[in-house]
Amino acid sequence: MQSSQRNLAAEIVSGALAVIRMPFALLRRSTRSRGRRSQSARRAAFDTSKWSLELLRHLEWRRFEELCAAYFEVLGLTISSSRARADGGADLVLCVEGAAAPSVLGRCKAWSAYPVGIRTLQELLGAMAPAGVGEGAFITSGRFTHEAAQFAAGHKILLLDGAQLLDQLSTLAPEKGLALLKLATQGDFLTPTCPCCSIKMIARKSTGEGRAFWGCENYPRCKQTFSTAAFAL
């Protein structure tokens, strides 16, 4: 094939690919636009001027972690965090102000239809010794099973469920409680963050069954998803 013919063929192929890609680019932009409108409507459904259990339970998982870390800091604890866990969640190593070494390993879990069970606390216990601490703390905006509560009591793990956390927030000095409220509700606090890419996810539906779920915007490179059982659409 002559050079001019090869160039012409290349231009044709390039043009065809551009035409193919265009609908997908438009679809992504349309999805983002719909997502922003949907997020605004969902945000308007909450009274963000005060704490409530409903508000706590709708904080997306990353924002809930940030709230918990800030809450520990308000209590006077120094925090170092790590995201080495496979699920993308953070380990919060807590140190009492003035102490030479950390003493508590904290973890948290946003609301789920299922209560936090004993296995989750066993994983926390297993991480305490490598972190060099003898106590643990676990906060959830949901609930704990009875077995989990019994396990925690026998292994120096403090538990705070959603209702208890709400009570603790209400006992803070008004300016501190308000600062935490502003932190929790600024921007998009409802749409879950992709644990792999650290970007907001997109509301999607499966092609076959029409099942609603959260998917990463970087799909198909990232196939991370959350079900609507974890975060309300």
Contacts in CASP RR format, 6 or more apart in sequence:
PFRMAT RR
TARGET T0000
AUTHOR 0000-0000-0000
METHOD contacts of the structure
MODEL  1
MQSSQRNLAAEIVSGALAVIRMPFALLRRSTRSRGRRSQSARRAAFDTSK
WSLELLRHLEWRRFEELCAAYFEVLGLTISSSRARADGGADLVLCVEGAA
APSVLGRCKAWSAYPVGIRTLQELLGAMAPAGVGEGAFITSGRFTHEAAQ
FAAGHKILLLDGAQLLDQLSTLAPEKGLALLKLATQGDFLTPTCPCCSIK
MIARKSTGEGRAFWGCENYPRCKQTFSTAAFAL
1 9 0 8 1.000
28 217 0 8 1.000
31 202 0 8 1.000
32 202 0 8 1.000
32 217 0 8 1.000
34 203 0 8 1.000
35 191 0 8 1.000
35 202 0 8 1.000
35 203 0 8 1.000
38 203 0 8 1.000
38 233 0 8 1.000
39 188 0 8 1.000
39 190 0 8 1.000
39 191 0 8 1.000
42 190 0 8 1.000
42 232 0 8 1.000
43 188 0 8 1.000
43 189 0 8 1.000
43 190 0 8 1.000
46 52 0 8 1.000
46 54 0 8 1.000
46 55 0 8 1.000
46 58 0 8 1.000
46 185 0 8 1.000
47 55 0 8 1.000
48 55 0 8 1.000
48 181 0 8 1.000
48 185 0 8 1.000
49 181 0 8 1.000
50 181 0 8 1.000
51 166 0 8 1.000
51 169 0 8 1.000
51 170 0 8 1.000
51 177 0 8 1.000
51 181 0 8 1.000
52 166 0 8 1.000
53 141 0 8 1.000
53 162 0 8 1.000
53 163 0 8 1.000
53 166 0 8 1.000
55 184 0 8 1.000
55 185 0 8 1.000
56 64 0 8 1.000
56 111 0 8 1.000
56 141 0 8 1.000
56 162 0 8 1.000
56 165 0 8 1.000
56 166 0 8 1.000
57 110 0 8 1.000
57 111 0 8 1.000
57 141 0 8 1.000
57 142 0 8 1.000
57 162 0 8 1.000
58 111 0 8 1.000
58 189 0 8 1.000
58 190 0 8 1.000
58 231 0 8 1.000
58 232 0 8 1.000
59 67 0 8 1.000
59 110 0 8 1.000
59 111 0 8 1.000
59 141 0 8 1.000
59 184 0 8 1.000
59 189 0 8 1.000
59 190 0 8 1.000
60 110 0 8 1.000
60 189 0 8 1.000
60 190 0 8 1.000
60 191 0 8 1.000
60 192 0 8 1.000
60 193 0 8 1.000
60 231 0 8 1.000
61 89 0 8 1.000
61 109 0 8 1.000
61 110 0 8 1.000
61 192 0 8 1.000
61 193 0 8 1.000
61 230 0 8 1.000
61 231 0 8 1.000
62 192 0 8 1.000
62 193 0 8 1.000
62 198 0 8 1.000
63 184 0 8 1.000
63 189 0 8 1.000
63 193 0 8 1.000
64 108 0 8 1.000
64 109 0 8 1.000
64 110 0 8 1.000
64 111 0 8 1.000
64 141 0 8 1.000
64 184 0 8 1.000
65 89 0 8 1.000
65 90 0 8 1.000
65 108 0 8 1.000
65 110 0 8 1.000
66 183 0 8 1.000
66 184 0 8 1.000
67 180 0 8 1.000
67 183 0 8 1.000
67 184 0 8 1.000
68 92 0 8 1.000
68 108 0 8 1.000
68 139 0 8 1.000
69 79 0 8 1.000
69 81 0 8 1.000
69 90 0 8 1.000
69 92 0 8 1.000
70 179 0 8 1.000
70 180 0 8 1.000
70 183 0 8 1.000
71 139 0 8 1.000
71 165 0 8 1.000
71 168 0 8 1.000
71 169 0 8 1.000
71 180 0 8 1.000
72 79 0 8 1.000
72 92 0 8 1.000
72 94 0 8 1.000
72 106 0 8 1.000
72 137 0 8 1.000
73 79 0 8 1.000
74 172 0 8 1.000
74 176 0 8 1.000
74 177 0 8 1.000
74 180 0 8 1.000
76 96 0 8 1.000
76 97 0 8 1.000
77 94 0 8 1.000
77 95 0 8 1.000
77 96 0 8 1.000
77 97 0 8 1.000
77 104 0 8 1.000
78 94 0 8 1.000
78 95 0 8 1.000
78 96 0 8 1.000
78 97 0 8 1.000
79 92 0 8 1.000
79 93 0 8 1.000
79 94 0 8 1.000
79 95 0 8 1.000
80 92 0 8 1.000
80 93 0 8 1.000
80 95 0 8 1.000
80 102 0 8 1.000
81 90 0 8 1.000
81 91 0 8 1.000
81 92 0 8 1.000
81 93 0 8 1.000
82 90 0 8 1.000
82 91 0 8 1.000
82 93 0 8 1.000
83 89 0 8 1.000
83 90 0 8 1.000
83 91 0 8 1.000
84 91 0 8 1.000
85 91 0 8 1.000
87 195 0 8 1.000
88 195 0 8 1.000
88 196 0 8 1.000
89 107 0 8 1.000
89 195 0 8 1.000
90 107 0 8 1.000
90 108 0 8 1.000
91 105 0 8 1.000
91 106 0 8 1.000
91 107 0 8 1.000
91 127 0 8 1.000
91 131 0 8 1.000
92 105 0 8 1.000
92 106 0 8 1.000
92 107 0 8 1.000
92 108 0 8 1.000
93 102 0 8 1.000
93 104 0 8 1.000
93 105 0 8 1.000
93 106 0 8 1.000
93 131 0 8 1.000
93 133 0 8 1.000
94 102 0 8 1.000
94 103 0 8 1.000
94 104 0 8 1.000
94 105 0 8 1.000
94 106 0 8 1.000
94 133 0 8 1.000
94 137 0 8 1.000
95 101 0 8 1.000
95 102 0 8 1.000
95 103 0 8 1.000
95 104 0 8 1.000
96 103 0 8 1.000
101 132 0 8 1.000
102 131 0 8 1.000
102 132 0 8 1.000
102 133 0 8 1.000
103 133 0 8 1.000
103 134 0 8 1.000
103 135 0 8 1.000
104 133 0 8 1.000
104 134 0 8 1.000
104 135 0 8 1.000
104 136 0 8 1.000
104 137 0 8 1.000
104 158 0 8 1.000
105 124 0 8 1.000
105 127 0 8 1.000
105 128 0 8 1.000
105 131 0 8 1.000
105 133 0 8 1.000
105 134 0 8 1.000
105 135 0 8 1.000
105 136 0 8 1.000
105 137 0 8 1.000
106 124 0 8 1.000
106 136 0 8 1.000
106 137 0 8 1.000
106 138 0 8 1.000
106 139 0 8 1.000
107 124 0 8 1.000
107 137 0 8 1.000
107 138 0 8 1.000
107 139 0 8 1.000
108 138 0 8 1.000
108 139 0 8 1.000
108 140 0 8 1.000
109 116 0 8 1.000
109 120 0 8 1.000
109 138 0 8 1.000
109 139 0 8 1.000
109 140 0 8 1.000
109 141 0 8 1.000
109 142 0 8 1.000
110 140 0 8 1.000
110 141 0 8 1.000
110 230 0 8 1.000
110 231 0 8 1.000
111 140 0 8 1.000
111 141 0 8 1.000
111 142 0 8 1.000
111 162 0 8 1.000
112 142 0 8 1.000
112 229 0 8 1.000
112 230 0 8 1.000
113 229 0 8 1.000
113 230 0 8 1.000
115 142 0 8 1.000
115 143 0 8 1.000
115 144 0 8 1.000
115 145 0 8 1.000
115 148 0 8 1.000
116 138 0 8 1.000
116 140 0 8 1.000
116 142 0 8 1.000
116 143 0 8 1.000
116 144 0 8 1.000
116 145 0 8 1.000
116 148 0 8 1.000
117 144 0 8 1.000
117 145 0 8 1.000
117 147 0 8 1.000
117 148 0 8 1.000
118 145 0 8 1.000
118 147 0 8 1.000
118 148 0 8 1.000
118 151 0 8 1.000
120 138 0 8 1.000
120 148 0 8 1.000
121 138 0 8 1.000
121 148 0 8 1.000
121 151 0 8 1.000
121 152 0 8 1.000
121 155 0 8 1.000
121 157 0 8 1.000
122 151 0 8 1.000
124 136 0 8 1.000
124 138 0 8 1.000
124 157 0 8 1.000
125 136 0 8 1.000
125 155 0 8 1.000
125 157 0 8 1.000
128 134 0 8 1.000
128 135 0 8 1.000
128 136 0 8 1.000
134 156 0 8 1.000
135 156 0 8 1.000
135 157 0 8 1.000
135 158 0 8 1.000
136 156 0 8 1.000
136 157 0 8 1.000
136 158 0 8 1.000
137 157 0 8 1.000
137 158 0 8 1.000
137 159 0 8 1.000
137 160 0 8 1.000
138 152 0 8 1.000
138 157 0 8 1.000
138 158 0 8 1.000
138 159 0 8 1.000
138 160 0 8 1.000
139 159 0 8 1.000
139 160 0 8 1.000
139 162 0 8 1.000
139 165 0 8 1.000
140 160 0 8 1.000
140 161 0 8 1.000
140 162 0 8 1.000
141 161 0 8 1.000
141 162 0 8 1.000
141 165 0 8 1.000
142 161 0 8 1.000
142 162 0 8 1.000
143 161 0 8 1.000
143 162 0 8 1.000
144 152 0 8 1.000
144 159 0 8 1.000
144 161 0 8 1.000
148 159 0 8 1.000
149 159 0 8 1.000
151 157 0 8 1.000
152 158 0 8 1.000
152 159 0 8 1.000
160 168 0 8 1.000
169 177 0 8 1.000
169 180 0 8 1.000
172 180 0 8 1.000
188 200 0 8 1.000
190 231 0 8 1.000
191 200 0 8 1.000
191 201 0 8 1.000
191 214 0 8 1.000
191 231 0 8 1.000
192 200 0 8 1.000
192 201 0 8 1.000
192 214 0 8 1.000
192 226 0 8 1.000
192 230 0 8 1.000
192 231 0 8 1.000
193 199 0 8 1.000
193 200 0 8 1.000
193 201 0 8 1.000
194 200 0 8 1.000
194 201 0 8 1.000
194 215 0 8 1.000
194 216 0 8 1.000
194 217 0 8 1.000
194 218 0 8 1.000
194 222 0 8 1.000
194 224 0 8 1.000
195 224 0 8 1.000
196 216 0 8 1.000
196 222 0 8 1.000
196 224 0 8 1.000
197 216 0 8 1.000
197 217 0 8 1.000
197 218 0 8 1.000
197 222 0 8 1.000
197 224 0 8 1.000
199 216 0 8 1.000
199 217 0 8 1.000
199 218 0 8 1.000
200 217 0 8 1.000
201 214 0 8 1.000
201 215 0 8 1.000
201 216 0 8 1.000
201 217 0 8 1.000
201 224 0 8 1.000
201 226 0 8 1.000
202 214 0 8 1.000
202 215 0 8 1.000
202 216 0 8 1.000
202 217 0 8 1.000
203 212 0 8 1.000
203 213 0 8 1.000
203 214 0 8 1.000
203 215 0 8 1.000
203 233 0 8 1.000
204 212 0 8 1.000
204 213 0 8 1.000
204 214 0 8 1.000
204 215 0 8 1.000
205 211 0 8 1.000
205 212 0 8 1.000
205 213 0 8 1.000
206 213 0 8 1.000
212 228 0 8 1.000
212 233 0 8 1.000
213 225 0 8 1.000
213 226 0 8 1.000
213 227 0 8 1.000
213 228 0 8 1.000
214 225 0 8 1.000
214 226 0 8 1.000
214 227 0 8 1.000
214 228 0 8 1.000
214 231 0 8 1.000
214 233 0 8 1.000
215 224 0 8 1.000
215 225 0 8 1.000
215 226 0 8 1.000
216 222 0 8 1.000
216 223 0 8 1.000
216 224 0 8 1.000
216 225 0 8 1.000
END
